[in-house]
Structure formats: structure tokens, C-alpha cells
Amino acid sequence: MNDAIGTPQLKTELLAGHRAFTAHSPEAASTFGSELIAPHRVALVQRDDPSFVAAANAMRLRDTTLAYLAYEAEVEIDSEPLETLYAANVTLSGEAVVWASGHRLRAGPGDVVVFNSTGSTKMRWSRGFSVLSVLFSRVALERHLARMTGASQIRRISFESMTAAGHVLHQGHAFVDFAQLGARTGPVLPVVTELERAIMTNLLLSQPHNMTGELLGVRPAAASVVDRALEVIHSCFAEPLSVSTIAERVGVGERALQSAFQKRFGRSPMTYLREVRLDRVRQLLLESASDVTVAEAASDCGFQHLGRFAAHYRAHFGELPSTTPRRT
């Protein structure tokens, strides 16, 4: 598509012959990358770094898109919610620091990071970083899960966390194999359909999510408590919620609610609520111009103490809310 002289030598290059773009400035990389994946902004960590070159190979199949990206300079990437996609990133070289879904993670070669369709993301990619990104159509993945569970209703998937490989290293290998097979077959049916179903199944079985219990045939009694609490939190996060308030609306005791959240997420309901509020504030700041103040955004999302909010925001996203880039 967009190519130019000075293309970098991509490390462990995948999807060779399917060049999507080559960019020689962060602005160009932001434009091309946003068209390929989702709206995002690329910025140099070291301003005016002359080594900046970014390149991407990509292939769109039926319900998935395979994208191989390589950056020669150290960069920060602020991404808006994927909305219509889920994504799995496999680091091939270099290191990434990722803030998303209430987690901060370092990902090195072979590590897999899974992103939900909701919530903004911040990443810092080291010099010489390369990654395979497998983008799943949200509708297709949710329908595939419904078929696997026999559910009559399609529901949004919420992957619990990002995962550094280790025990799921085979998942990274599966994604790479998928990309190599996809490059050979191209978007040809029915072969590509079987490939996509296999990789969707791999993701849904390997990465814990809100319907893992149903998928594995586990009785969902405890999960239903959490699911009802999540509905309260996500729909009423701006209200002055407490553990007792949430428990009362869900119809369980406080101790049962605390236990269910610890079992599912490894954290308390109030910590989860704070992370939802933080994600929402960041989304508001990213989408708004400078006429919306940090204090207004924080207050609108349920924070009452600005000082504590700023400290939590920095710990959560790695930056102060005052430095979050705004829409121009």
C-alpha cells in the first residue's frame, strides 16, 4: 500500500510481501496505523529521534486481520478503545510496557497480551520492537463463543487480564503459526474459515474471561453474583457506590461479594470500581478538548478527592492526568 525508500530490516518478519505501510515520522505512523487497526497516537520517547522508522505488513482474512509491526525507535502509543475488535499481541522482539484493563505489564519475546474491545490503552515500545497483532472481529468472536457454549444470546466478552506467556507460550506460537498459514493461503474459503475457528477456540480456551465457567461446564453460581455486580458498577460508576450498596443491589452479603470478586479478579469490588472510573476518566480526557478540566472529568466519573485520584491515575496509567493528550 504505502511504501518508501529506507524500509527497515524487520526482525522475525511475518507476512512478508503484504506491506501495509512504511512511515518515517510518528505522525505518518499514527495515520496509517489508525487506518489499519484503531485510532491511536504515536509519539517519540526521545524527541526528534532520527532513527524513527515504522513498518507494517498486514492481511485481512474473513473475521480476522493479521498485522505485523516493527518500530526502530522507542515510542509511546495511546490507543482509543478497539470497539469492534478484540486483539492478541505477540511480542517478537524488544519489550513492551502496557497499561490496559487496570493492569500494567511488561511483555518480552513470546509473551501474549490480550485486549478487550472496551477501554483505552497506553503502551511503550522499546527500540527495535516488533509484534504480531491478531485482530478478531468482535461480532465473529462473540458468535463463536455462543456456538461453543450453546448459548442463545450473544454477549460481550470481557477477558480478565493481560497474560505474559510463560504457561501460555504455546498460545503465542499458535498465533504465529496462524499468521504463517494465513499468509500462504490468503483469504480463501473454506480453508481460512477453519483456520480462524481454530485460533478463536485457542484464544477462548487459553485466556480467562467472563464466560470461561460456562465454556468449561462449570456451574455459574458464583459467576452470576459477579456478573450482576459488574452490571451495577459499569452502569452506575459515577454514583457514590460502596461495597454494601453494590451487595444490596445484587442481593448478596458483603462477604459473599468480596469473596466472589477475589476469586474471579484477585481484587476487591472497590478496587475494580476504581479501575473502571479511571478508564472512563482517561477516555473522557482523550476524547475532549482542553475546555474539560481534569477535576471535572474526575468528578463526573465518581472521584471526590482529586489528590488521591491523581495518585491512582499515575499508578494506573504511568502518567499524570494533566499530561494525558487531548483531542485537538
N, C-alpha and C positions, 0 to 999 in steps of 0.2 A: 504494500500500500504506500506508506511513506518511507522512503529510503534515502540515504545520503552517503557521501564520501566520509570516511572516518568511522565506519561501523566498528564497535569494539569486538574483540575476540571473546565471545561468550563462553563462560565456563560450563562444562557439562551441558552443552547446548541441546535443548529439546525442540521438536517441531521445526527443525531446520528446513528451509525452503518455504516457510509460511511467515515471512516477515510482515509484521503489522505496522511497526514504525521504528524509526531511529530519531532520537531527539538530542540536540546539543545545548539545550537550555532547560531549566526547571519549568519555565512557562510552557514550552512546547510539550514537555513530558506530561504536564498536568492536563493539557488539552487533549492529547492523543490518548493518554491513559484513562481519562474520564469517559471518552467515547467508547473505549474498549471494555471497561469494567463498570465503574460507578464514579460519580462526581468526586474528585479529590484534588488536593493541592499538594504539590511537591516543592520543598524548599531545601536549599543547601544548609548543612550544619555549619560549614565553614564558608562564609560569604565570599562570592567571586572565586570559588574553587575552579581553576582552569581545567581540571581533569573531568568535568562533568560530561558524561555521555550516557544515554539510556537507550536501550533497545528492547524490542518485544517481538516474539513470534506468537502467533495465535491461530486457532482453528475453531470455528463454530460447528458443532455437531448438531444433533437434533434437540436434546434437552440439556446439553452441557456445552460449555465453552472452555477450551484449554488455552491457557496463556502462560508463556514463558517470558520472564522479565529479568533484565540484568542492568545494574547501575554501577558505574565506575567510581562515583563519588559518594561520600556519606550524605544521606538525605533524611529529612523528616517528611512524613506523609500524613496529612489529615484527611480522612475519608468520611463522607456522609453515609448514612445508612444504606445498605445494599438494596433494601425494599423488595425487589422482585427476584432476589438471588440468595442462595447460601453459598459459602465459599470454603474451600480447604486449601491452605497454602503449605507447600512442602519446601522447606529451605534446602537449596542445593549447594550454595557456597556462601561464606560470610556469616553474619549474625544479625538477627532482628530483635528489637525490643518492642513489644506490642502492648498497648493499653486498650482493652475492649471487654465488654460484658462484665465489668467490675474486677478485672484481673490484669496483672502485669506479668509478662512472661518473656523470658529470653529463649529464642529459638535458633539453634545451630543446624548444621547439615544433617538432614534426615528427620528433623523434627517437623511435626504436623500441627498447624494452628487452624482451628475451625471457627468460622464467623457466622453469627446469626444474621437474619435479614433485617433486624432492627438494631438501633444503637449506632452511634458514631464510633470511629476507630482512629487511634493515633499510632503510628509506627515510626521507628528509627531504624534505617537500614545502614549497615556498615559499608565501607568502601569495598568494592568487588562483590557486592551481594547479588545473588541470583535466586530465583524462586519459580516453582511451578504452581500456578493457581488454577484449581479446578472449580469452575463456577457452575452451580446447579440451578436450573430454573426452579424457583420456589414452588410454583404450581406442580411441576412434574415430580419433585421430591416428596411433597406432601401427599400427592396421589399415590405414589409408590408405597409410602408408609401405610396409607389407608388400605391398599391391597394386601400388604404383608400382615396387617393386624386384623383384617376383615371388618374394619370399621365402616359404617355407612356414612359418617360425616368426616370431611376433610378438615384438619385442624393445623394451625401454625405450629411448627416445630421450634422448640427452644433448647438448643444444645447447652448443657450445663456450664461448660467451661472450655477454654482452650486446652490443648494437650500437647506437652512436649513428648516426643516419641517414646524412647525407652521401650516400654512394654507394648507400644503400638507401632514400632518401627516398621512392621510388615505393612501397615496402612500406607506409609509413605512410599514404600516400594510398589504397592498396588496402584497408587496414583500415577507414579512414573511409568509403570508398565502400561497403564491405561493410555497415557499420552503417546507412548511409542506406538501402541497398536492403533490408536486413533489417527496418527499421522500416516500410517501405512494404508489404512482402509478408507479414510476420509468419511464424509457424511453419507455413507451408502447403507441403505436399509436392505435386509434386516440385521446385518452384522452389527452396525453401530447401536441398534436398539438393545441387543443383548449385552454389548459392552457397557452401555450406560446403566442398564438394570443391575449388572454385576457390581459396578462401582458405587451405585446408590445403596445397594444392600450392604456392601462393605462399610460404608460410612455410617449407616443407621445401626449396624450391629457393633461397630467399634467405638463410636463416640456416644457417651451417655447423653440422654435428652429427656424431655418431659414425658415421653411415651415409651421409654425403654421397658418399663414394667409390663405394659400391655403387649409389647412386641415379644417379650420373652415368656409371656404367660403367667406373670406374677400377679397375684391379687392386688388390685389398685387401691385398697382401703386407705393406707397412709398417703398415697399419692393424691387421692381425691381431696384430702384436707389441704395439702399444699396448693393444689390447683385452684381451689376456691379462695385460698388466701392470696394467691397471685392475682386473681381477678380483682380482688379488693385493692391490692397495692397498686396495680397498673392503672386502674380506673380512678382511684382516689388519692394518688400520691401527694397532691397539693394540700390535702386536708391534714389536720393535726392528729395523725394516726398514732396509736400506741399498741403494744402487744395485746393489751386487754381489749382494745377496740376491735382489732382485727380478729381476735379469737371469738369475740361476741358475735361479730357479723358472720363468721364461718360456722359458728355453732359448736365450738370445742373449747376445752380448757386451755389456759395459757401454757401449762406444762406440756400438754399434748402438741400444741402448735410449735413450741420451741423445739421439741424432740423431732418432729417431722421435718422441720427446716434443717436442723443439724444433720439428719440422716440424708436428706436429699442434696443439700448445697454445702454442708460443712460450715454454715454460719447462721446467725440468728435472723429472725424476721426483720428486726430493726436495721441490721446491717444491710440486708438485701434491699429494704426500702430506701436506705440512704444511697445505695448504688444506683437504684432506679432514678432517684431525684437528681443525682449528679449527672447521669447520662442525659437526662432531659434538659438540665441547665446548659450543658455543653452544646446540645443540639440547638437550643434557642440562641445561644451566642454565635454559633457558626452560621445560622440562618438569618441573623438580624444585623442591621447596621449599627453604628455606634450610638444611635439615639436610645437604644435599650441598654440600661446600665446593668452591671454585674449584680448590684444589690436588688434591682427589680426582677431580674431573671431568677435569682436565688429565692426571693420571697415568693414569686409566682409558683415555684416548684416545691414549696413547703419548708424551706430553711428559714429559721428565725434568728439564728446567731451567725452573723456574717463572718466573724473571725474564725469560728470553728469550721464553717462552710469552706473558707479559703484553704484551710489546712487539709481538710478531707479532699478537696478538689485537686490540690497539688499532689497528694499521695496517690490519688486515683489515676490521674492523667499525666503526671510528670511535669506539670506546668501550672502557673498561677492563672486564675480565670481572667485576669486583666491582660494576659498575653495570648489568649486564645484568638486566632484570626477571625475577623468579621467579614461578612459579605460586603462587597463594595459596589 
